[in-house]
Amino acid sequence: MSTLSRKICEYIATNWIGEDQAKTQFALNHNIDEKTARRISNDKNYNISLATVNKICEARNLKLSEFFKLIDL
């Protein structure tokens, strides 16, 4: 798995999902499957797709370019 994918997942899990928010609620709010939200948070080998990142960013009214700046890319 790429380190880029891991960096993206870690940012989303730490900053947007967090420990307190239910994965179900995050998934509903960001137009993704609950299983995907759980994999972002828990699966260290999950290779997140650009389409999934885009869905999450769209739900947050964030451009992909802005997101990649947030994670220092």
C-alpha positions, -999 to +999 in steps of 0.1 A: +000+000+000+012+035-007+023+058+020+002+085+003-030+065+008-020+058+044-014+096+050-048+104+035-066+078+057-047+089+088-056+126+083-093+118+077-095+093+106-077+117+130-091+150+120-125+143+106-138+110+120-120+111+154-127+089+184-160+104+194-180+104+161-197+072+151-185+058+118-221+054+107-228+091+111-196+101+093-205+078+065-240+092+062-227+128+063-200+122+037-219+100+012-198+069+017-205+034+029-201+027+066-177-001+059-155+024+041-155+048+071-145+019+093-117+008+070-104+044+068-102+044+106-091+008+114-076-009+084-039+000+081-037-016+047-068+001+032-060+018-001-085+047-004-097+056-038-096+091-053-134+088-058-139+082-021-116+111-012-136+133-036-169+123-021-157+132+014-143+165+002-175+174-017-195+167+014-172+191+033-174+217+005-136+213+000-118+211-033-094+182-037-065+207-041-074+223-008-075+188+008-041+179-005-027+212+009-041+202+043-021+170+043+010+188+030+011+175-006 
